[in-house]
Amino acid sequence: MQINYLGWDNESIQLRKCYEVARKHDKPIVVMEPVKGGTLAQVPEKAEKLFKGYHPDMSVPSWAIMMVLSGMSDLPLSRQENDPLRILI
């Protein structure tokens, strides 16, 4: 399943409901543009401390993401977006 924030509450796409069904059946989620607006990158401080305490080199969004589909149009932007994922390789 691919998730893009624009379809989350869209009546014809119903991504929220699709997401809930996928999680119920333990299916993987692929997030497009994960830090759009900082939604996944900015968690409460207490949560960030837990993540960083376990593995300080990993970014906060990397804990929830299996794959990133980049919408970047040039190489420097793509490198910037994917730089935090290097630790996962």
Sine and cosine of phi, psi and omega as CSV:
sin_phi,cos_phi,sin_psi,cos_psi,sin_omega,cos_omega
0.00,0.00,0.71,-0.70,0.08,-1.00
-0.96,-0.27,0.72,-0.70,0.01,-1.00
-0.91,-0.42,0.76,-0.65,0.16,-0.99
-0.79,-0.62,0.71,-0.70,-0.11,-0.99
-0.84,0.54,-0.46,0.89,-0.03,-1.00
-0.91,0.42,-0.44,0.90,-0.03,-1.00
-0.99,-0.12,0.01,1.00,-0.12,-0.99
-0.84,0.55,-0.76,0.65,-0.01,-1.00
-0.94,-0.33,0.22,0.98,0.01,-1.00
-0.94,0.33,0.79,-0.61,-0.06,-1.00
-0.88,0.47,-0.59,0.80,-0.04,-1.00
-0.98,0.18,-0.42,0.91,-0.02,-1.00
-0.99,-0.10,-0.67,0.74,0.06,-1.00
0.82,0.57,0.76,0.65,-0.03,-1.00
-0.89,0.45,-0.57,0.82,0.02,-1.00
-0.85,0.53,-0.73,0.68,0.00,-1.00
-0.91,0.40,-0.65,0.76,0.04,-1.00
-0.88,0.47,-0.67,0.74,0.03,-1.00
-0.87,0.50,-0.71,0.70,-0.02,-1.00
-0.88,0.47,-0.65,0.76,0.04,-1.00
-0.92,0.40,-0.69,0.73,0.01,-1.00
-0.87,0.49,-0.70,0.71,0.01,-1.00
-0.90,0.43,-0.64,0.77,0.01,-1.00
-0.86,0.52,-0.58,0.81,-0.04,-1.00
-0.98,-0.19,0.26,0.96,0.07,-1.00
0.82,0.57,0.69,0.73,0.03,-1.00
-1.00,-0.09,0.56,-0.83,0.00,-1.00
-0.94,0.35,0.47,-0.88,0.00,-1.00
-0.88,-0.47,0.73,-0.68,0.08,-1.00
-0.94,-0.33,0.85,-0.53,-0.07,-1.00
-0.98,-0.21,0.77,-0.64,0.08,-1.00
-0.99,-0.10,0.73,-0.69,-0.01,-1.00
0.78,0.62,0.91,0.42,-0.15,-0.99
-0.89,0.45,-0.48,0.88,-0.04,-1.00
-0.98,-0.20,0.28,0.96,0.01,-1.00
-0.80,0.59,0.91,-0.41,-0.01,-1.00
0.96,0.27,0.08,1.00,0.00,-1.00
0.98,0.19,0.18,0.98,-0.09,-1.00
-0.82,0.57,-0.72,0.69,-0.01,-1.00
-1.00,-0.05,-0.35,0.94,-0.07,-1.00
-0.99,0.15,-0.38,0.93,-0.06,-1.00
-0.93,-0.37,0.98,-0.17,0.03,-1.00
-0.95,-0.32,0.23,-0.97,0.06,-1.00
-0.84,0.55,0.52,-0.85,-0.07,-1.00
-0.83,0.56,-0.63,0.77,0.00,-1.00
-0.88,0.47,-0.66,0.75,0.03,-1.00
-0.92,0.39,-0.67,0.74,0.01,-1.00
-0.88,0.47,-0.64,0.76,0.02,-1.00
-0.89,0.46,-0.61,0.79,0.05,-1.00
-0.89,0.45,-0.74,0.67,0.01,-1.00
-0.87,0.49,-0.77,0.64,-0.06,-1.00
-0.92,0.39,-0.51,0.86,0.05,-1.00
-0.92,0.39,-0.53,0.85,0.01,-1.00
-0.98,0.18,-0.69,0.72,-0.01,-1.00
-0.50,-0.87,1.00,-0.03,-0.13,-0.99
-0.89,0.47,-0.37,0.93,-0.04,-1.00
-1.00,0.08,-0.23,0.97,-0.02,-1.00
-1.00,0.09,0.59,-0.81,0.07,-1.00
-0.97,0.23,0.40,-0.92,0.01,-1.00
-0.87,0.50,-0.74,0.67,-0.01,-1.00
-0.88,0.47,-0.46,0.89,-0.06,-1.00
-0.90,0.45,-0.36,0.93,0.01,-1.00
-0.93,0.37,-0.44,0.90,-0.09,-1.00
-0.95,-0.31,0.01,1.00,-0.18,-0.98
-0.87,-0.49,0.76,-0.65,0.06,-1.00
-1.00,-0.06,-0.57,0.82,-0.07,-1.00
-0.48,-0.88,0.55,-0.83,0.05,-1.00
-0.86,-0.51,0.79,-0.61,0.11,-0.99
-0.98,-0.21,0.94,-0.34,-0.10,-0.99
-0.99,0.14,0.65,-0.76,0.09,-1.00
-0.98,-0.22,0.22,0.97,-0.05,-1.00
-0.93,0.36,0.57,-0.82,-0.08,-1.00
-0.98,-0.21,-0.14,0.99,0.05,-1.00
-0.61,-0.79,0.32,-0.95,-0.12,-0.99
-0.87,0.49,-0.72,0.70,0.01,-1.00
-0.86,0.51,-0.65,0.76,0.03,-1.00
-0.92,0.39,-0.64,0.77,0.03,-1.00
-0.89,0.46,-0.68,0.73,0.04,-1.00
-0.88,0.47,-0.67,0.74,0.00,-1.00
-0.89,0.45,-0.68,0.73,-0.02,-1.00
-0.92,0.38,-0.59,0.80,-0.10,-1.00
-1.00,-0.07,-0.13,0.99,-0.01,-1.00
-0.80,0.60,-0.69,0.72,-0.01,-1.00
-0.90,0.44,-0.29,0.96,-0.04,-1.00
-1.00,0.09,-0.13,0.99,-0.03,-1.00
-0.84,0.54,-0.55,0.84,-0.03,-1.00
-0.91,0.41,-0.38,0.93,-0.03,-1.00
-0.99,0.16,-0.22,0.98,-0.07,-1.00
-0.99,0.13,0.00,0.00,0.00,0.00
